Amino acid sequence: MRCTMSVKSKIFSAMEQIAEEQKVTLPPLEDDLSLNETGFDSLAFAILVARLEDELGIDPFTVAEDAAFPSTLGEFVRAYENVPA
């Protein structure tokens, strides 16, 4: 393991922090939550991906040539979990 906090908990924590900064009210974070229903706009997602790249050292959306942007929170988390080391 790289660290004690899971990738999922890091993503959720970053989302909660960004939501607070951007004055967004997040719904309960569940795997099947549509990313469209998070209340995040494109700027909030850009901040999220940039922060996760800083923290995790990866951006799964630039690593894979055919990476489609996920539609649910669960798919978003798996995109980070499944990046080859």
Residue pairs with C-beta under 8 A, 6 or more apart in sequence:
5 13
7 56
7 77
7 80
7 81
8 77
8 81
10 52
10 55
10 56
11 48
11 52
11 76
11 77
11 80
12 29
14 48
14 51
14 52
14 55
15 26
15 29
15 38
15 40
15 48
16 26
16 29
18 24
18 40
18 44
18 47
18 48
18 51
19 25
19 26
19 39
19 40
19 44
22 40
22 41
22 43
22 44
22 47
24 38
24 39
24 40
24 44
25 39
26 38
26 39
27 33
27 37
27 38
27 39
29 73
30 73
30 74
31 72
31 73
31 74
31 77
32 72
32 73
32 74
33 72
33 73
33 74
34 71
34 72
34 73
35 45
35 69
35 70
35 71
35 72
35 73
35 76
36 71
38 73
40 48
49 59
49 61
52 58
52 59
52 80
53 59
56 80
58 80
58 83
60 67
60 79
60 80
60 82
60 83
61 67
61 69
61 79
63 83
63 84
67 79
70 76
70 78
70 79
